[in-house]
Amino acid sequence: MTLVQLHNPYLTREDLAASPSRSEGISQETERRLKAYGAELVQNAGILLKLSQVVMATGQALLHRFYTRKSLHNYNIRLCAKSCLFIACKLEEDMKHPRDILNVFYLIDQVRTQGIEPSDSRLIKLASKEYIEGKDEMLSAERRIMKELGFNLYVEHPHKYLLNYLRILTQDTNKTMAQTAWNFMNDSLRTSASLLFPPEVIATACIYMAAFTLGIVLPEEPSPWWELFDSKKEDLDEIAYMIQELYNLGKLEYISVSHIGKRREPIERPSNVSARVDSPSRRPHRDRGGRTSRERARSRDRDRDRPRDRDRDRDRDRDRRRPRHRGPGSSGARRNPGSHSRREEPYRR
């Protein structure tokens, strides 16, 4: 029996800096804000749908992975956020109907962009054209995301390490510290930390930030406490810096990047295209009547769709040739067919 251990895929800092969005002309600041905006959409939609934190974390991790392969210019962040959350519901076995996901994202969009109160927002009807098109787009994006990720949808989260690490540090009874570290961990999902660091390092960094925020001193003698969890001080500082940069972004809004991408040059037609089309091997075959296969198919369609008048005309001609009975003294009018069927008997007394 062969055992296969799965891990999260990781990138180097150089690969993350050379993302497809950056190559399309999108700035680093815009890319960071849009990715954080998409991850926030997944988080807010998951809260409204009453999903578990594992489902929301899986959707956010898949969203960050997808945009390491595709550009924000070609794939809308709102649409991919819906699809990533839909995939995460399937992976974590917490299924939601596509209509519920579409309605929740539509509600968030109305509240954010139009300033409508949640109680005054309208829902998408099940049989409407808007629902059918939105569902088709979401399912199409779902297939595209899974294909680009190579169907490697395994995600390992740092949440399972947090409580164990706090227990080792004898801080498991400190509810304030546990909640603060948990909040930092949820905020790290809106950054690219999951693409650079293992989950146990992220969990250690969240404990490091919570201890610094609350003023709790953790043991550093005879060796620093983070080395117990195979972490380095520079990695903890970098993760803390990424989370602090997220807070400095302020309120996140949608940014249209459809006009930012590189303009693609038109495809030039080869100079010998006319000669290739007119060559004998490219000419359509014609039958004895001079018709091509396409013309013959059109003729068959016309014969099939044309009304069948031939039988009707034949029956009409046969009725015209049928002889008519003419009685004595009649002027051509048809005699009653029942009048000559019986012989008249003589009068009997």
Buried (B, 14 or more C-beta within 10 A) or exposed (E): EEEEEEEBBEBEEEEBEEBBBBEBBBEEEBBBBBBBBBBBBBBBBBEBBEBEBBBBBBBBBBBBBBBBBBBBBEBBBBBBBBBBBBBBBBBBEBEBEBBBBBBBBBBBBBBBEEEBEEEEBEBBEEEEEEBEEBBEBBEEBBEBBBEBBEEEBEBBBBBEBBBEBBEEBEBBEBEEBBEBBBBBBBBBBBBBBBBBBBBBBBBBBBBBBBBEBEEBEBEEEEEBBBEEBEBEEEBBEBBBEBBEEBEEEEEBEBBEBEEBBEEEEEEEEEEEEEEEEEEEEEEEEEEEEEBEEEBEEEEEEEEEEEEEEEEEEEEEEEEEEEEEEEEEEEEEEEEEEEEEEEEEEEEEE
